[in-house]
């Protein structure tokens, strides 16, 4: 990808952040927390082995 492609993606991300009122990093952090919680729940319920839950 060229520098121009990156700049275009950054502009688009800035527009979306402004429109939705949330920054990418905030959203990403929230998504990671949900994934971690689901992995913990699946581990407790026995759906995942201990190896599968290790980071």
ABEGO torsion letter per residue (X at the ends): XBAAAAAAAAAAAAAAAAAAGBBAAAAAAAAAAAAAAAAAAAAAAGABBAAAABX
